[in-house]
Amino acid sequence: MTWLDAPTMSAATALVVTVCGVLYLLDTLYRRGNAAAHLWSAAFVGGILTTLSYLAWNLLEEGWVANAVGNCSLVATMGLLWLGCARFNGPLGRIRGPVVGLAATLTFLTTLIPGPDGGDWAGAEVMFVSMALLAGLGALEARRGGIARFRPALFLSLTFGAASLFYAARTVVALTTGTASALFTEWFGTASASILTIVLTVVAVVAMTMLRVQSQAESRGRSTPLGLREDGFLDVRSFTHALASVIERARATNQQATVLMVRLHGVEEIGAAFGARPARDLTTRWRTITLRFMPLEAFAADDDGDAIVVALPGMADGEALNLGNRLSQHLASELAAVEGEIVPVIGVGIATGTWSRDAAELVAAAQAAAEQSIDNLDGGAVLDAAPAPSGQAVIR
């Protein structure tokens, strides 16, 4: 099979990769891309470095150092493409980044250490294996999680898969027939790898641009304005949306979301015994005190009834339980000053969110805990001047 000579193929590859990489970088800056787009941008920078290094390797007499840089940056480029897909789906974790760093470092060392006597294919086996594995991981990542919802991810996965198969076959042929064999030179040499790089780059830049545009459009479509009332409470719908966002961010950072529910038991009985105005004053003061007692980062909602639910981002259940104890004692003391020194039973429930809980489940758990704390006190309103007991129950 007749191919263009190696310097010409390297120059063509460098031109395509550089143009595509610069266009993607400019588009990322213009659209203010997310973390996945930043990793993909870094991958294109690595791709540009790769092609320029290989061009120098072909043009310079002492180009073996450029060859080592090119092999290393090629592996890093494929790894960054995989990491971008993984970041699109969620947190990277602690393993993926070091895996890419280790593969790139081993490739660089195995190419560099033999020196100029290592030949054109020094460190090739390590590079081939690394590329096959990282491309395979990229193909799998593009077919799972949130990225798989978007059609461009399919083309990205197919491209990764083709690259993985090519480098796997390249490894087998290099190990069995040698890099000097006619089979390797004709089908798995520099020219065929350059063509694959050009195709991968073009498909990747188009697919990744479309992924970013579609995901940003979906995010805008899901955006919901929050309804904040004059008294400082969110409406229930807005609270649920905000809490869902907190849970998602807590899950991504391995933290927890905690919800505190405060229930005022016996308001109807107080209204029947003392009239509507004392009951209304009691409810108004209870809401005001609860909201002012909460940390600045907390947000709350009430249902115009006898319950207030408060989201406490980043607060552990032990801290929330201490807060609930202090709040119930403070409420009992403050509410005793309402007309007739009417002190109802105050129930406080704490629910700690984990990765498996959504906003509705978390609120329901806190409500059940608050009701349990009231049941433990045998229910009923306390209609005297003595401080009212309160209870807390933690549901994890």
N, C-alpha and C positions, 0 to 999 in steps of 0.2 A: 504494500500500500504506500502511495506517495504522499508525504506530508511536506509542509513548508519547513524550512530549516529552523533549528532551535532558536536562534536570536530573533527571527521574524515572528515566530509564535509567541515568544516571551514579550516582544514589543506589542503585539496585538492584544495579548492578555492584559498587559499593564494598562493599555489605553482603555479597554472596556471596563476593567475593574476600577480604575481611577475615576472615569466619568460617572459610572454608576454610584461609586462610593461618595463622591462629592455631591451629587444630586441628592442622595439620601441624607447626607449630613445637613445640607441646606434645608431640606424639607423638615428634618427633625427640629432644627433651630426655629424654623418658621412656625411650626405647629406646636412647639413646646412638648415634645414627646414624653411618654412615661418612662419608667425604669427599664422596661423591656426594649423600648426604642433606643435608649442610651446604650444598652449592651450591644444591640445590633449595629449602632453607629460605631462603637469601638471595634466590632468585628470587621466593618468595612475599612476602617483605618488600618487594621491588621492585614486585610487583603491587599490594600495599596502597598504597604510595606513589603509584603510577600512578593508581589509582582515586580516591584522595583529591585528587590534583592536578587531575584532570579535573573532579571535583565542585566544587572551588574555582574552576576556570576557568569553569564554567557559572553559578556563583552570584555571583561577584564582578565588578564592572564593569571593573576593571583586572586581568584574569586572564591576561594574555598570558604573564607569567613562569611562572605555574602550568602553562600549556599547554606551555611549553618543558620544564619539569621532568617533566611527565607523558609527553611523547613520548620523552624521554631514558630515563626509568625503564622505559617499556614495552619499548623496544629492549633495555635491559640485562636485563630480566626474561626475555625470550625467549632472549637469549644465555646467561644463567645456567642456564636449563632445558636448553639444548643442552650446556653444559659439564658439567652433572650427569650426563647420559647418557654423555658421553665419559669422565668420571672413573670411572663405573661400569665401563667397559671397560678402564681402565688409566690410565697417566699422561697428563696434559693436553698435555705438550710445551710449546714456547715460543711457538707461533703462535696457538693458539686464544684465550687470554685477551686478548692485544693486539687481535685482530680484534673481539672484543665491545666492548672499550674504545673502539676507533676508531669503530665504528658508533654507539655511544651518544653519543660526543663530537660527531661530525658532526651527528647529529640535534639535539642540544641547541643547537649554534651556529647551524645553519640556521633553527631556530625562533626563537631569541632575537634574533639580529642584526637582522632586519627591524623589531623593536619592535612597538608596538601597531598600527602601520599594516600589519603583515604579514597581518592577518586570522586567521580561525580555522584556516586550513590552511597557515600558514607552515611551511616545512620538511617538508611532508607527503610529497613525493616521496622524499626521502632516508629518512624513516621507513618508508614503504611498502616500498621496495626492501630496506632492512635487515631488516625483519620477514620478508619473503618468503625472503630468503637464509638467515637464522638458523633460521627454522622448517623450511626444507628440509633444512638440515644436521642439525637435531634429528631429523627423520623418518628420515634415512639412518642416523644414529648409533644409533637405537633398534632398527634391524634388523641390526646387525652386532655382532660380539664377544660377550662374555659376557652382556650384557643381553638379547640376542635369544633366549637359552635360556628366558626366562621369558615366559609368555603375556601378562601385563599390558603388556609392552613393545610388543606389537602394537597395542593400543588407543592407547598413547601415540604410536606412530609415525603411526597414522591421524589422530590429532588434530593433530599437528604438520603432517602433509601437508595437511589441510584448511585450516589457518591459512596455510600457504605459498601454496596456490592462491588463497585469498581475497585475500591481500595482493598477489599477482602480478596478479590481475584488477583489484584496486583501483588499482594503479599504472597499468595500461593505460588504464582508464576515465578516471582523473584526467588523464592526459597527452593523451588524444584528445578527450574531451568537456568536460573541466574539472570542477572540484569544485563548481561551481554548477549543473551540469546536472541534469535530473530523474532521469536514469539513475543518476548517482552518488549523489544524495541519497536516492533510494528504496532502492537495493540495496547501496550501499557507504558510506553515511554513518555517523554516530555510533551510531545505534540498532542497525544490523546488526553493527557492530563490537563493541558492548556485549554483544549476544547471543552472539557468537562467544567473547568473553572469558569469559563466564559458563560456557559449555559447556566450553571449554578448561580452565578452572580446576577444575571439578568432576571431569572425567575425569582431569586430571593428578594431583590430590591423591589420588584413589582408586588410580590405577595406581602412583604412586610409593610410596604406603604399602604396597601389596601387593608391589611389587618389593623393598622393604627387608625386609619380613617373610620373603618366600620366600628371598631370598639369605642372610639370617642363619640361617634354618632349614637351608639347604643347607650352610652353613659349619659349623654345629654337627654336622650329620650326617657331615661329612667329618673331623671332629676325631679325632685318634688319640693316645692316651696314649703318652708316650715311656718306653721301658724302659731305665733306667739301672742298670747292675750295680754291685755293691759296689766293684769295682776301678776305677770311673770310666769304663768303656767303655759306649757304647750298644750295644744289640743291632742286628743288621744292618737289620731292618725299620725300627726307630726312626731309625737313622742316615739311611736313604734318605728317609724322610718329612721329617726336619729339613733335609737337604741340598736337597730339592726346594723347600722354603720359602725357603731362602737364595737359590737360583737365581732364583726368582720375584721376590724383592725386589731382587736384583742387576739383573735385567732391567729392572725398573721404574725404577731410578735410574741406568741406564746404567753400572753397575759390572760387576765380574766375580766369579765364584765360582771358587775354586782348591781343588783336591784334591791331597793329598800321600799317596802310597802308599809304605810301607816294607816291604820283603820281606827275610826272613832266610833265606839260601840255605845248605843243607847241614846242617840240624838233624838229619835222619834219619841222615846219615853220622856225625855227632858221637855220636848215641845208639848207633849200632852199634859205634863205635870205643871209646867211653869209658863207655857205660852210660846207662841211662834217667835217672838222677838228675842228672848234669851237663847233659844235654840239657834236662831240665825246669827246672833252675835258670837255665840260659841263657835260655830262653824267657820265664820269669817276670821276670827282670831286664830283658830287652829291652823288654818291654811297659811296665814301670814307668818306665824311663828315657825312653822315647818319649813317654809321656803327660805326664810332668813337664816335658819339654823344650818342649812346645807352648805357644803363647800362651794367655792366659786365655780369649779368645773362641773358641778352636778347640774342636771336639768330634770324638771318634774312635770307631771301632768295630773290632773284630777278629773273625776267624772261628774262633777257637780253633785256628788253624793257624800258618802262618808269615808272615802278612800283617796289617798294620795300615793302615787308611785314615783319614785326617785331613782334615776340612773346615776351610778357612782363609778365613772370610768377609772379603771386602774386600781380601784380600792379592793384590798383583800377582804374576805368575809369576816376575819377577826376584827379588822379595823371598822368595818361596817357595823358589826355587832356592838362594838363599843360606842359607835356613833348613835346607834339605835337606843342603847341604854341611856345615854346622856340626853337624847332628844325626848324620850318618854318621860324622864324625870323633869326636864325643863318644861315640857307641855303640861304635866300635872301641876307644877308650881304656878305656871302662868295662867292656866285656865281656871285655877281656883279663884282668880280675881274677877272672873266674869260674874255678872249679876247672880246673886243668890249662892255664890261659891259652889257652883255646880261643876263637879269633876267627873267626867265619864271614864269608862275603861278605855285604855289606849293599847291597841295591839300593834306590834311591830314585827314584820317578817323580813328575813334576809334570804335572797336566792343568789347563788354564785353561778355564773354562766361558764360553760365549758364549750369545747368545739362542737359538741353535739346539740347544743341548745340554740333555738332561735329566739327572737324577741318575744313572741307570744308565749312560748314555753317558760321563759324566764319570768315574765310578769305573772303568769299563772302560778308558778312555784312560789313566788314571793307572796302572792295573795293567800295561797294555802297556808303558808307559814304564819302570816299575820292572823288568820282565822284560828289556827291552832293555838297561837299564844293567847287569844281571847278565850277559847274554850278551856284552856288550862286554868283560867281565872274564874271559871263557872259562869262567864257572861254576865249580863246585866249592867246597868248604869250605876255609878256610885253617886249618890245625891247628897253628900255631906262635905264638910270642909276638909276632911282628911285627904292627904295626897293619894291619888288613885294608883294602884299597882298597874304595871304593864308587863307584858311578856314578849319574848323574842323567840323565834324558831328559825333555825338555819336549815335550808334545804339545798343540798349540793346536787 
